[in-house]
Amino acid sequence: MIIVKLEGVKLHALHGLYEGEALVGGDFEVNLEVAYDDAGLQFDSLDDTISYVTLFDLIKARMKVPTPLLEKVASLILEDVFQTFPFIKSSDISIFKLQPPIPQFQGRVGVSLSRVY
């Protein structure tokens, strides 16, 4: 089993429930893992693997769409990945809001979602 990972992808987006979040947005961190069966693959070309660039493009495209809840964003990204790479066996994503609108809170908040196909 091969796992392709994108870790610490930082993007600015307009996700959130609060009015100000939809106007000014915030910074987010996305981590994505996609696993697939490597049986019989020679890894001689990009056709034998999953492109990091394609995964990054899928994340960027979905993060550009303002969405109130991170759970929905995570679910849609995993749907996009599976539609693009239907041979994957599993996928895992986490999305963190790096400056959540919580008074006196230091840290990050986020969601994780896993799928097995």
HELIX and SHEET records of a PDB file:
HELIX    1   1 GLU A   19  VAL A   24  1                                   6    
HELIX    2   2 LEU A   46  ASP A   48  5                                   3    
HELIX    3   3 TYR A   52  MET A   63  1                                  12    
HELIX    4   4 LEU A   70  THR A   84  1                                  15    
SHEET    1   A 4 ILE A   2  ALA A  13  0                                        
SHEET    2   A 4 GLY A  26  TYR A  36 -1                                        
SHEET    3   A 4 SER A  90  LYS A  97 -1                                        
SHEET    4   A 4 VAL A 109  VAL A 116 -1                                        
END                                                                             
